[in-house]
Amino acid sequence: MSTCYQIILCTCPDKGTAEKIAHLLVKEKLAACVNILPGMTSIYTWQEQIESAQEYLLLIKANNTSFQAIATAIKMQHPYELPEIIAVPIENGLPEYLRWIDSCHP
């Protein structure tokens, strides 16, 4: 099976931001589904300081052709100076589910 699908990870500072981005991506048919995982603690280096933050994680399921449009949409809505937007290829999946992802894109 070719890798035509991806899960894009994006952290958000609060539930409102996470829901706003998730709704936008699905409404604009950029993603088939977005899961919002609450209660995540992130520890990271930012501007030479170790930071810790409570965040929400978006799991964005989409076709590979949508990455740039998704990244652009997220950057326009996201409050972070440098939002996490990284894609992980879906190597395998239930064929019916993957066809459903395709059906959600124009």
Secondary structure, 3 states (H helix, E strand, C coil): CCCCEEEEEEEECCHHHHHHHHHHHHHCCCCCEEEEEEEEEEEEEECCEEEEEEEEEEEEEEEHHHHHHHHHHHHHHCCCCCCCCEEEECCCCCHHHHHHHHHCCC
